[in-house]
Amino acid sequence: MDDAELRRQFAALRKALKAGGALLFVFAGVRAFPGRTSETLRSWQEKNGKFILTEKSFKDGYRTERCIVIDPAKDEVTDYLERQRGIALDEVLSLLQRAGFANIEAYDNLDRTPATAARFGVFLCDREG
C-alpha cells in the first residue's frame, strides 16, 4: 500500500474500535531499517516433480520476490513476481500516532521483547477518547 492508503487503513482501524478499545497489531511486512544493505538470495528446489527457482532481493527499500516454476510433465513454465515496499519502525509508529492511537507500545514479538529499529513486529495501542 502507498502511504495514503496506509493512513486510511489505520484511521479505519481506530474508528472501528469502541471508546477505550485497544488494538493489537502484528506487522508481517517487509522491514526497512538502518544499515540494511542490498541483498539477493537464490534457491532451487524440486517438489512434486516440479523445479522451483526462488530469488529474493532487497534494494532501495523494496523487497522483490520472483518465483519460476517449471513443470516438465505439462511442458509449462510459470513466473511469479511480487514487489513490496519495506517499512521502518518509526514509520509504523508515526502512522499509529497520526491515526489518533495513544499509549503505543512496540515489541519485537508477542513475548513483549522491546522493539528495535531492526527487530519489530507487534504493536499495542489504545483508542484515544
C-alpha positions, 0 to 999 in steps of 0.5 A: 500500500502507498502511504495514503492508503496506509493512513486510511487503513489505520484511521479505519482501524481506530474508528472501528474500535469502541471508546477505550478499545485497544488494538493489537497489531502484528506487522508481517511486512517487509522491514526497512531499517538502518544499515540494511544493505542490498541483498539477493538470495537464490534457491532451487528446489524440486517438489512434486516433480516440479523445479522451483527457482526462488530469488529474493532481493532487497534494494532501495527499500523494496523487497522483490520476490520472483518465483519460476516454476517449471513443470516438465510433465505439462511442458509449462513454465510459470513466473511469479513476481511480487514487489513490496515496499519495506517499512521502518519502525518509526514509520509504523509508529508515526502512522499509529500516532497520526491515526489518533492511537495513544499509549503505543507500545512496540515489541519485537514479538508477542513475548513483549521483547522491546522493539528495535529499529531492526527487530519489530513486529507487534504493536499495542495501542489504545483508542484515544477518547 
